[in-house]
Amino acid sequence: MKFLTVNHHGLEKYGVLVNNDTSFLPLKEAAEKKYGENRLPDTLIASIASSEELLNEAKHLSEWAETNSAAAELVLPLDAVEILAPIPRPSKNVFCVGKNYAKHAIEMGSAADIPEDIIVFTKSPTAVTGSDMEVLNHSKLTSQLDYEGELAVVIGKKGKGISEEDALDYVFGYTIVNDITARDLQSKHKQYFIGKSLDTSCPMGPWIVDSATIDNPNSLTIQTKVNGELRQDSNTQQFIFPVEKVIAILSQGMTLEPGDIIATGTPAGVGKGFKPPRFLKPGDEIEISVENIGTLTNRLEA
């Protein structure tokens, strides 16, 4: 199933895609209509904390909505809503894995830069924005904005000291992140946080697919296009640290919680990797597609 958060007439609602992904069903309102009582939390991130219950309710409500005329007024065509990031305001910084594809590590330096141990940094929750939303160019701060298409993991169950064997049991679902980076700020400040946390520099979405939809997160085609030109073309089979290992390492001494987001790293083909570099320009459109999830599209402020 595909879970998303939308803005409809100024109200934030979360739900699922129905009618062959052409329509949006707000789950909280559907539950109230069907059962005559409020049975679901107000936000998707709160519902993910009861992920098994959420999945069951979403399945039952979707089936009910597609066959019951009483639900017709609740189902909205996608062009009638504004799709937001599925989790518009994460409760923590977004975890990000650095240099998780060998070819990307090489394009950013040399073979000596391929990590032996996982590299992790974070992006501020205020950096998050949705698909089809404008990305600010921050022209007074940077002239080197870059794209990074990534598969992202959404944690569905609280855990610490999680084993690799059990790691995928803690995943609610998967989405797409564009880890937009101000390369000049990254270099200037000698670390990643400022250059990766500018407002709107973490486009996410357009939805979360539940984990049952993805048989193997370590075998998904991932592509990034800029103005229709293919720049990144890889597969998560090329991960240095697969999803299970990333979760296990992060949870060794740190509690992972429902709604935590882990961006798993970007493949080769980022703007900085070209000679000369090909940084984003005002008005550029970035499309990131991940197999079995969808496409995250954003345009840089003109």
C-alpha positions in Angstrom: 0.0 0.0 0.0 1.0 3.6 -0.6 0.7 5.9 2.4 0.8 9.7 2.0 0.0 13.0 3.6 -1.8 15.7 1.8 -3.1 19.2 2.1 -6.8 19.5 1.3 -8.4 22.9 1.7 -5.9 23.9 4.3 -6.2 20.7 6.3 -3.5 18.1 6.6 -4.7 14.6 6.1 -3.1 11.2 5.8 -4.3 8.2 4.0 -3.6 5.7 1.1 -3.9 5.6 -2.6 -7.0 3.7 -4.0 -8.7 3.1 -7.3 -5.5 2.0 -9.0 -3.5 4.8 -7.4 -5.7 7.5 -9.0 -7.4 8.7 -5.8 -6.7 9.5 -2.1 -8.6 8.0 0.8 -8.1 9.9 4.1 -7.9 7.1 6.7 -9.0 9.0 9.8 -12.1 10.3 8.2 -12.9 6.9 6.6 -12.6 5.2 10.0 -14.9 7.8 11.6 -17.4 7.3 8.7 -17.3 3.5 8.9 -17.2 3.0 12.6 -18.9 6.1 13.9 -16.0 6.9 16.2 -12.4 8.2 16.1 -10.1 5.2 15.9 -6.9 6.5 14.4 -4.3 9.1 15.4 -4.2 12.5 13.8 -0.9 12.1 11.8 0.8 9.4 9.8 3.9 9.4 12.0 1.6 8.7 15.1 -0.1 5.9 13.3 3.2 4.3 12.3 3.8 3.7 16.0 1.0 1.1 15.7 2.1 -0.1 12.3 0.4 -3.5 12.3 -2.9 -1.9 13.3 -2.4 0.8 10.7 -1.8 -1.7 7.9 -4.8 -3.8 8.9 -7.1 -0.7 9.1 -5.8 0.7 5.8 -6.5 -2.6 4.0 -10.0 -2.9 5.5 -10.9 0.8 4.9 -9.6 0.7 1.3 -11.7 -2.3 0.5 -14.7 -0.7 2.2 -14.3 2.6 0.4 -14.0 1.0 -3.1 -17.2 -0.9 -2.7 -19.4 1.3 -0.5 -21.2 4.2 -1.9 -21.3 5.9 1.5 -17.6 6.4 1.2 -17.7 8.1 -2.2 -17.6 11.6 -0.8 -14.4 10.8 1.1 -12.4 9.6 -1.9 -10.5 12.5 -3.5 -8.9 12.6 -7.0 -5.1 13.2 -6.6 -5.4 16.4 -8.6 -7.7 17.8 -5.9 -5.0 17.6 -3.1 -1.5 18.9 -2.6 0.8 16.0 -1.8 3.1 16.8 1.1 6.1 14.8 2.4 4.6 11.6 3.8 6.0 12.6 7.2 6.0 16.5 6.9 7.8 17.0 10.2 10.0 14.1 11.4 10.4 13.8 15.2 14.2 13.6 14.8 16.8 14.5 12.3 16.8 12.3 9.2 19.6 9.7 9.4 21.8 9.7 6.3 24.4 7.1 5.2 27.4 8.6 3.4 29.4 7.0 0.5 27.3 3.8 0.5 28.1 3.1 -3.1 31.7 2.4 -4.1 31.5 4.3 -7.4 30.1 7.4 -5.6 32.9 7.3 -3.1 35.4 7.1 -5.9 33.8 10.0 -7.9 34.0 12.1 -4.7 37.7 11.3 -4.2 39.4 8.0 -4.9 39.3 4.3 -4.2 40.9 5.2 -0.8 37.6 6.9 0.1 35.5 3.7 0.0 34.6 3.4 3.7 35.4 0.4 5.8 32.9 1.5 8.4 29.6 3.2 7.9 29.5 7.0 7.6 26.4 8.6 9.1 25.3 12.3 9.2 21.9 13.9 9.6 19.6 16.4 8.1 17.4 18.7 10.1 13.6 18.0 10.2 13.1 21.6 8.9 14.8 20.6 5.7 11.9 18.2 4.7 9.6 19.1 1.9 7.3 17.2 -0.4 7.3 16.0 -4.0 6.4 18.6 -6.7 7.3 21.4 -4.2 9.8 24.1 -5.0 13.3 23.7 -3.6 14.8 27.0 -2.5 18.1 27.9 -4.2 19.6 29.8 -1.2 21.5 31.9 -3.7 22.9 34.2 -1.0 24.5 31.2 0.8 25.6 28.8 -1.9 26.4 28.4 -5.6 26.9 24.7 -5.5 23.6 23.0 -4.8 23.8 19.3 -5.8 21.3 16.4 -6.0 21.5 12.9 -4.4 18.8 10.4 -5.2 18.3 7.9 -2.3 16.2 5.0 -1.1 14.9 5.8 2.4 13.8 3.5 5.1 11.0 4.3 7.5 11.2 2.6 10.9 8.0 1.1 12.2 8.9 -0.4 15.5 11.0 0.7 18.5 14.2 -1.2 18.9 17.8 -1.1 20.2 20.5 -3.6 19.6 18.7 -5.0 16.6 20.4 -7.9 14.8 20.8 -7.9 11.0 18.7 -11.0 10.9 15.7 -9.2 12.5 16.3 -5.7 11.0 13.7 -5.8 8.3 11.1 -6.7 10.8 11.5 -3.2 12.2 10.8 -1.5 8.9 7.4 0.0 8.2 8.1 1.0 4.6 10.2 2.8 2.1 10.2 6.1 0.4 12.5 8.3 -1.7 14.8 11.2 -0.5 16.7 13.8 -2.5 19.7 14.6 -0.2 20.2 18.1 -1.7 23.6 19.4 -0.6 25.4 22.7 -0.7 28.8 21.5 -1.6 30.6 24.8 -0.9 29.1 25.0 2.6 30.0 21.3 3.2 33.6 22.1 2.3 33.6 25.4 4.2 32.4 24.0 7.5 34.4 20.7 7.3 31.3 18.6 8.1 28.0 17.8 6.6 25.2 19.2 8.7 24.9 22.9 7.6 25.4 22.1 3.9 22.8 19.4 4.0 20.1 21.0 6.3 19.1 24.2 4.4 15.3 24.6 4.3 13.7 22.4 1.6 17.0 20.5 1.0 15.3 17.1 2.0 12.5 16.5 -0.6 10.8 13.2 0.4 8.0 11.1 -1.0 5.8 11.2 -2.8 4.6 8.4 -0.4 5.7 5.5 1.7 5.2 2.0 0.4 4.7 -0.6 3.1 7.5 -3.1 3.6 5.4 -6.0 2.2 5.5 -4.2 -1.2 9.3 -4.5 -1.4 10.6 -8.1 -1.5 14.3 -7.0 -1.2 15.3 -3.4 -0.5 18.8 -4.3 -1.5 17.8 -5.0 -5.1 16.0 -1.9 -6.5 16.8 0.1 -9.6 17.4 3.8 -8.7 17.7 6.6 -11.2 18.0 10.4 -11.1 17.2 12.7 -14.0 17.9 16.5 -14.3 15.8 18.2 -16.9 15.1 14.7 -18.4 18.8 13.8 -18.6 19.8 10.6 -16.9 22.5 11.4 -14.3 22.3 8.5 -11.8 21.5 5.0 -12.9 22.3 2.2 -10.4 20.8 -0.5 -8.2 20.8 -0.9 -4.4 22.6 -4.2 -5.0 25.6 -1.9 -5.1 25.2 -0.9 -1.4 28.4 -1.3 0.6 26.3 -1.5 3.7 22.9 -3.1 3.0 19.7 -2.0 4.7 19.9 -4.7 7.4 23.5 -3.7 8.4 22.6 0.0 8.5 19.8 -0.6 10.9 21.8 -3.0 13.0 24.7 -0.5 13.3 22.6 2.5 14.0 20.7 0.6 16.7 23.7 -0.8 18.6 23.7 1.9 21.2 20.9 4.1 20.0 17.1 3.5 20.2 15.4 3.6 16.8 11.7 4.7 17.0 8.6 4.5 14.8 8.8 7.2 12.1 12.6 7.5 12.1 13.9 7.9 8.5 17.1 6.5 7.2 18.4 7.7 3.8 20.6 4.9 2.5 23.1 6.8 0.4 23.4 7.9 -3.2 25.0 6.2 -6.3 27.5 7.7 -8.6 26.5 10.5 -10.9 26.0 13.5 -8.6 26.8 16.9 -10.0 30.1 17.3 -8.1 31.3 14.1 -9.6 31.4 15.5 -13.2 34.5 17.2 -14.6 33.7 20.1 -14.6 31.0 19.8 -11.9 27.4 20.2 -12.9 25.7 21.8 -10.0 22.0 22.6 -10.1 20.8 25.8 -11.8 17.7 27.8 -11.1 14.6 26.2 -12.7 16.2 22.8 -13.0 13.8 19.8 -12.5 15.1 16.8 -10.6 13.3 13.4 -10.9 14.3 10.5 -8.7 12.8 7.1 -9.4 13.1 4.0 -7.3 11.7 0.7 -8.5 8.4 -0.3 -6.9 8.1 3.0 -5.1 7.6 5.8 -7.6 9.1 9.1 -8.6 10.0 12.1 -6.5 10.0 15.3 -8.5 11.1 18.8 -7.5 12.1 22.0 -9.3 14.8 24.4 -8.1 13.6 27.9 -7.4 14.1 30.1 -10.5 
